[in-house]
Every structure is written in structure tokens, then in C-alpha cells.
């Protein structure tokens, strides 16, 4: 009975943005954006992304492509992951610099 209720919601709907080709395009755009962030890390971040992520204007085109290629929920998820990874890296770098003092 529960299966019938679920299958009747939208049985013929195919979300094309989660198919393999779309996922690959999303991942490529995401990787290009984050590579730009790393490359331009010495520049002043002036643009605001989701979840408080700041990035330099030099990466704006990469960001636009990333947002265009990926679902909004994926963009937020990947941005959160990136911010968390950077936060951990900063903490590790800080503790390394204090070690032996």
C-alpha cells in the first residue's frame, strides 16, 4: 500500500540533473571553482557565496558555472564541506606552529 502511494506521486519524472553526465559536469565545475579559490588565495575575497563562503572576483566566472551546473542543494553541501575542510586545515596549521614553543 505504501509502495502504491509512493509510485503514484510522479512515476514518469526523471530528474536529469542527477544523471551521470550532469553529475560529472557538476563535479568538473565545482573542482574548477575550488581550484580557482586555491590559486587566487592571496587575493582579497570580495564576493559572497552560500554558507558564508567568500571568494575573490577572479573566480566569479567559475562560481557562475558551478552554480549553473549543480543543484542548489549540492552547491550548499559542497560549500559547507569546503569551509569545514579549510577550518580544520587552519586549526591544524595553527597547532603545528605552536608545537614546541
Secondary structure by P-SEA (a helix, b strand, c coil): caaaaaaacccccccccccaaaaaaaaaaaaaaaaaaaaaccccccccccccccccccaaaaaaaaaaaccaaaaaaaaaaaaaaaaaaaaaaaaaaaccc
